[in-house]
Amino acid sequence: MTRLSDLHAGDTGLLRAMECSPALRLRLMELGFLPGAPVRLVRRVAIGGLVEIECRGCHLSLRMSEAEQVMIERA
């Protein structure tokens, strides 16, 4: 397993675990980040330290600190 923040643009994987606070976990789950969900890192945004993620057809941005707490199994 690897951290979501370690992926490169275009890399895909399956969500396996979230090592974060209960509040962040709930927010991510509401956005569709559920165990087994396919995710793809679309791009990194240098300004603000953000990553753009595609999960189940939806695009969202996460802070790098949040992406470091999400564990992915590379596909």
C-alpha positions in Angstrom: 0.0 0.0 0.0 1.0 3.6 -0.6 -0.1 7.0 0.4 -2.4 9.0 -1.9 0.1 11.8 -1.7 2.9 9.5 -3.2 1.0 8.9 -6.5 1.9 10.7 -9.7 -0.5 12.3 -12.2 -2.5 9.5 -13.9 -1.8 6.8 -11.3 -4.8 4.8 -10.1 -5.6 2.6 -7.2 -8.2 1.4 -4.8 -8.9 3.1 -1.5 -7.9 0.9 1.4 -7.7 2.9 4.6 -7.8 6.4 6.1 -5.5 7.2 8.9 -7.1 10.5 9.9 -9.4 12.2 12.4 -13.0 11.1 12.6 -14.2 14.4 11.3 -12.0 14.2 8.2 -12.9 10.5 7.7 -16.6 11.4 7.7 -16.1 14.3 5.3 -14.2 12.1 2.9 -16.8 9.3 3.1 -19.5 11.8 2.3 -17.6 12.7 -0.8 -17.5 9.0 -1.9 -14.1 7.9 -0.4 -15.2 4.5 0.7 -13.1 1.3 1.0 -12.6 -0.2 -2.4 -13.4 2.9 -4.3 -11.3 3.5 -7.4 -9.3 6.7 -7.3 -7.0 8.5 -9.8 -4.6 11.3 -9.1 -5.4 13.9 -11.9 -2.8 16.5 -11.1 -0.8 18.3 -8.4 -1.3 22.0 -7.9 1.9 23.6 -6.7 0.1 26.7 -5.3 -1.4 25.8 -2.0 -0.1 22.2 -2.0 -3.2 20.6 -3.4 -3.9 17.4 -5.4 -6.8 16.9 -7.7 -8.4 13.5 -7.3 -11.0 11.6 -9.4 -13.2 9.2 -7.4 -16.2 7.6 -8.9 -16.4 10.1 -11.7 -16.2 13.2 -9.4 -13.2 15.5 -9.2 -12.2 17.0 -5.9 -9.2 18.7 -4.4 -7.4 17.7 -1.2 -4.7 19.3 0.8 -1.4 17.4 0.6 -1.6 16.9 4.4 -5.0 15.2 3.9 -3.8 13.1 1.0 -0.9 11.8 3.2 -3.5 10.2 5.5 -5.3 8.2 2.7 -3.8 4.7 1.9 -4.1 3.4 -1.6 -3.5 0.0 -3.2 -2.0 0.6 -6.6 -4.0 -0.9 -9.5 
